[in-house]
Amino acid sequence: MNFKKIAKEVLEIEANELLKCAKSLDDEISRAVELIVNIKGKLIVTGVGKSGLIGAKIAATLASTGTSSFFLHPTEAMHGDLGMIGKDDALLAISYSGESEELIKMLPHIKRFDIPLIGMAKSKESSLGKYSDIFLSIAIEKEACPLDVAPTSSTTLTLALGDALAVCLMKKRDFKKSDFASFHPGGSLGRKLFVKVSDLMRSDGLPIVSEDTPLKDAIITMSEGRLGNVLITNANGSLVAVLSDGDLRRALLEEGFSLENRAVEYASKNPKVISNENMLASDALKVIEEYKIQLVVITDKNKQIKGVLHIHDLVEAGIK
């Protein structure tokens, strides 16, 4: 049996159903966007079975992209949770047949409170379609299931239409990356947009020596500091150079090399520094990558050392 061919056929069937829906979209999607944007409360998503699972994902996507939303199961709604729906809310109900018993039972109560209803079903003539103030068609010609029974193309289309609705709402609200990160502070994007240099830089026990320090003593300080670098300062405590382990390896090849020479003679005299500790850590990583260094020094405007940021610190914090 050629499973590669079967899988390809499934993807093609579902893709074709998405394209058909894209071509047949009408202004109902625009009405849905305007309704949701203007409600004062939340958008409650509901559905049963596979439609319920898809609805839960749609609610999660909406909630993470700026639309206050949650999923409510129709059965739970009819046993007390109907009170979770407020007069300022709106309801997005999903049922491919439009006749799901549990869902249809709750709709009269929704309409009794004059709560706007957006319906997603295959037919406007279904019970759900008739109850709906705004109707989004999820009709398909063929399920990807070989028996044309199991929800496959229909659930894919429902999910995709939910994504389309979420994206439209993002555009309407001018939802930006920083907004998304606010809803995902623990995610990689949140770290990228909120973690600052000051949150990660090391400021205690830094490997610092004076510009008169012999190389042999600087190497000891480098080893104790465990950063692969030594910071060299002048009499005023201002940073004048950085000696890296790479500088040290290159120094070994120089004629006249001596451990008694001053460390500053072998150090990088114009090290890359950051004078703004409130810089995003992700931007500091760009500096490190651009100059191909392992460590950047954070100083004030007078080159007084405030801390250092090592590439390992950024990697461990998940900054990419």
N, C-alpha and C positions, 0 to 999 in steps of 0.2 A: 504494500500500500504506500502510495507516494504522499507522505505527510507534508512535505514542503509544498506540493501543489495544492493540497487541501487548505493549508494555512494561508497561502497566497489568495485563494478564492475567497476565504472568509474576509480577509483584509480588503479585497477589492469590492465585495458586496457591501460592506459597511461604509467604505469610502464613497461609493456611489450614492448611498442613501444620504450621506452628509452633503454631497454636492447637490443633490436634488432639493434638499431642504434649503440650502444656501440660495438657490435660484428662485425658490418659491416664497421666500420670506416677504412678509408684508409689513405694514405700519404698526401692527400690533406689538412688535418688539419695541418700537419707539414709545408707544403708549405705556408699555410695562416699565421702561426705564424712567419715564417722567413720573409715573405713579410712585415707584419705589423711592426715587430721589426726594419726593415731596412729603412722604409720610413722616410724622413726628416720632413714631414708635419704631418697632422692629418688623422685619420681614420674617414671618414664620413659614417654614417649608414643611410640607407633610406628604405622606405617601405610604403605600403598603407593599410589602414584599420587595421585589427587585426595585420597584419605583421608589420605595422607602430608602433603600440603600443608596440609590443614586441621589435622592433628595438630601440625604445626610451629607453627602460629599458636596453638593451644590451649596448647602447652607454653610459648610465649613469654608468653602472658597469665597463666598460672599463676605463672611465675617472677617476673613483675613485680608480682604481687599477694600475695606472701608464701609461695607453695608452691614449694619447691626442685624444679625440673623441667627436663628437656631432651628433645629429640627424637632418636630413634635409628631409622635406617632398617633394616628387617628384613634386607635383603641384606647390609649392612655388619655387622650383628650376627652373621650366619652366617659371616662371614669375619674374625673376630677381635674385633669390638667387643662381642660378648656379654659379654666381661669387664668392660665398663663398668657392668653391672648387678650390684649388690651384694646380699647376703643381707637387708639391711634396707630394700631398695627395694620399690616396687610398680610394676606395669606397667599402662598404659592403652593397649589395642590397638584400632585402628579399622579396620573393613572393612565396607562396606555389605552386600556379599554374605555376609560371614563366611567366605569360602572362598579369599581371596587366597593363592596358593601360597607366596609368599615368607614371608608372615606366619605361616601355619599351620605351616610347617616349623620355626620357632623356638619355638613354644609348648611342645612336649614338653620342651625344654631349660629353659624357664622353670619349668614345673611340677616338673621334677626337682630344682630348687633351692628348691622350696616358696615361690616368690615370688608374692604375691597378684596376681591378674589381674582387671582391670576390662575388660570387653569392650563395644564399641559396634558393633552390627550390626543388620540388619533382623529377624533371627529368632534366638530362643533355641535353636532346633534346628539352627542352622548349626554348623560345626566350631568357630568362635570362641566361639559361645554356649555350647557344651558344655564347652569348656575354662575358661570364665570362672567366677570365684568370685562376681562381681557383674556383672549384665548390664543395660546401658542400651539400650533399644530406640531405633533411629533409623529405624524403618519408616515409609514414606510410601505414599500411594495413587497419587500422580502426580508425575512429574518435570515441571518447567516447560518442558523441551525439547519442541518440537512432535512429535518422534519418540518421546518418552518413553524416551529412551536416555541422553543426556548427563547426568551428575550435576549437577543444579541444585538442585532442592528438597531432595534428600538431603544434599548438602554444606552447604547453608544450615542445615538442621536440625542437622547434626552440629556445625557451628560455634557455633550458638546454644546447644546443649546444653552444649558446652564452656564457653561464657561463663557459663551458669547454674551449672555446677559451680564455676567460679572465684569467682563472687559468693557462693555458699553458703559456700565456704571462707573468704572475706574476712569474712563475718558471724560465722562460727564462731570465727575468730581475733581478732575485734574490730579488724580492719585499718583504720587511720585514714589521713587525708591525709598526715600526717607520715611514716607508714610507707611509703606509696607514693612520697613524695618521696625517701626514703632509697634507693630502688631507681632513681630517676630524677634524680640530682643535677644533671645537665646540662640537664634539661628546664625548661619554664616554671614548673611547680609546684615543682620543686626550688629554683629561684631565689627563688620567692615565699616559701618556707618556711625557707630557710637563709641567704640573703644579708642581712647586717645593715647598719645605717647606717655603722658603722665601716669596712665593706669598700668603700664607695663615696664617703664624704665626702672633700672636699678640705681639706687642712690647711696646705699650703705656699703662700706668696705671696698670701695673702688681702688683698683691698682694704679695709684698715682705716685710719680716720683718727680723730683726737681730736675731742671735742665742740666745740672752739674753732676747728676748721678752716673757712675760708671755703668757700662753695659752689663757687667757681671751681676751687679746688684739689681738692675732693672729686670734681668731674666728671672731672678728669684721672686721679685714682686709679681712678674707676669705669671709665674707658676702658681703662686699663692692666690692670685686673683681669679684664676680659672676662666678667663675671658679670651685668652689668646692675644691680649693686647695690654699695653701699658700707656697710661696717659701722662704726658710730660708737661709740667707747668713752669712758669717763670717765678721770679721772686714775689710777684704780686698775686700769685695763685691763678693766673690766667693760662688757659690752654695754649701751648705753642706747637705741640707735635703729638703724634700717636705712633708708638712702635708696635707693629703687629708681628705675629710669628712669621708671616711671609717676608716682612722687612728683615727679620733676623736671618732667615735662610739665605736671602740674597746677599746680606752683609758677609756671610761666611765665604763667599766667592770673591770678595773684594781684596785687592792687594793692600797690605798694611792693616788688615783686620786685627783688632785686639780687644779682648774683654775689658781692658783697662780704659779704652776710649769711652768718651761720653756716649750714652745711649742716644742722645738727641742727634748725633752725627749720622745715625743709621735710620732715623725715624722719618715718617712722612710729615713734612713741615706745614702743609696746608690741609689738615684733615677735614673731612666733611663734617659739619656740625648742624644741629637743628636748634634754633633759638626760640622756637615756639613749642612749649611742651603740651599745648592744647591741640597741636596738629593731630589729625587722625592717624592711628597706627598704620592703617592701610597705605596712607600717603608716605609715611616714613619707610615702609617696606619698598615702595617704588624708588626712593632715594638709595636705599641699600642695594637694590638690584641694578639700578642705573650705573652706580659707581663701582659695582662688583666688590663690595666690602662686607665684612661680617658684623661690624659694629659702628654705630653712629653716636657721637657725643652730643648731649643736650647741654647747652650753655645759656647764660644770660647775654645781654648785649655787650658786656665787658669781657666776654669769654671766660667767665667764672663757671666752673663745672657744676652742673646741677644733677647730672646722672648720665647713664649710658643705656642704649637700647641695642640688644644683640639680636641677630636674626633668629637664633634659637628661641628667644622669648616670644617672637612673633609667630613662629611656627607652632609652638606649644599652645599659644592662645587661639590658634585656628585662624589667624589673619592670613588671607591669600590675595 
